């Protein structure tokens, strides 16, 4: 893939990790947690990694979800996606 040699482009390419990424990731995680409480019972949330660097995005999110989030999240390596189902019944 042809990439530009501008400073801003290289900064965006590495924005999932490093100096700029954690702030953005924290905002995204807060929003996902808000969605988890807002969705009705029996509904679900599905997120796919479709950024400019999907493999890198998937690795960052996978590491976060396995360490910090609820174990009810299903992680699909094949589809590079995360799935959460809010059960109707108390588990």
Secondary structure as the mmCIF struct_conf table of DSSP 4:
data_model
#
loop_
_struct_conf.conf_type_id
_struct_conf.id
_struct_conf.beg_label_comp_id
_struct_conf.beg_label_asym_id
_struct_conf.beg_label_seq_id
_struct_conf.end_label_comp_id
_struct_conf.end_label_asym_id
_struct_conf.end_label_seq_id
HELX_RH_AL_P HELX_RH_AL_P1 UNK A 7 UNK A 13
TURN_TY1_P TURN_TY1_P1 UNK A 14 UNK A 16
BEND BEND1 UNK A 17 UNK A 18
TURN_TY1_P TURN_TY1_P2 UNK A 19 UNK A 20
HELX_RH_AL_P HELX_RH_AL_P2 UNK A 21 UNK A 38
BEND BEND2 UNK A 39 UNK A 39
HELX_LH_PP_P HELX_LH_PP_P1 UNK A 40 UNK A 40
TURN_TY1_P TURN_TY1_P3 UNK A 41 UNK A 42
STRN STRN1 UNK A 44 UNK A 48
BEND BEND3 UNK A 51 UNK A 51
TURN_TY1_P TURN_TY1_P4 UNK A 52 UNK A 53
HELX_RH_AL_P HELX_RH_AL_P3 UNK A 54 UNK A 68
BEND BEND4 UNK A 69 UNK A 69
TURN_TY1_P TURN_TY1_P5 UNK A 71 UNK A 72
STRN STRN2 UNK A 74 UNK A 76
TURN_TY1_P TURN_TY1_P6 UNK A 77 UNK A 80
STRN STRN3 UNK A 81 UNK A 85
BEND BEND5 UNK A 88 UNK A 89
#
